[in-house]
Amino acid sequence: MRIGLFGGSFNPVHNAHYFIAEEALNQLDLDLMYFVPAYKQPFKIDEKMLTSQERLKLISSSNKNKKIKISRFEIDKKTISYTYETVNYFKNKGKLYLIIGSDSAFFFNKWKKYRSILDNVEKIVVFPRLGFPKNKILDKWDYKEDKLQFLNSPILEISSTEIRKRIRNNDPFRYLIPKEVYEIITKKGYYK
């Protein structure tokens, strides 16, 4: 079993999340992709987030791909989420492919027990983010290079931060997120 792990706040989930997941499923010939929403991310302690149940609802209402599953592992722990723990949880379920942005790859050595992550995944799979090109990552990457793989995909600069900002400013955001997510956010008045 070839399993992709795609973690994050998903605050809210948006179209780029789904695009990246489907690109990884296709390019890596994965059997499953798990979205792993964080209870609380260590680098975003002060970020105002929807509750875990609200974020889970947004993902489950909008996911149309049968190969994309949602893991409650980090949310059910109810503590700060560290990727090495998630990898340890999944490591006996198949070959793991950890999906991260090139911005995260650049700072990978700041992740807690990052060498444990490297030891327990098949690949760290990097999707492009603006300002962190492949050569910048390779220049800094001093771990096992065979563990690194880059997705061949366009840079989609849709971010949850930008979506929340647009909502607060009453700017258009409808086409950045799935229809179901848009409907829930507008009905509930999230992020105002």
Secondary structure, 3 states (H helix, E strand, C coil): CEEEEEEECCCCCCHHHHHHHHHHHHHCCCCEEEEEECCECHHHCCCCCCCHHHHHHHHHHHCCCCCEEECCHHHHHCCECCHHHHHHHHCCCCEEEEEEEHHHHHCHHHCCCHHHHHHHCCEEEEECECCECHHHHHHHCCCCHHHEEECCCCCCCCCHHHHHHHHHCCCCCHHHCCHHHHHHHHHHCCCC
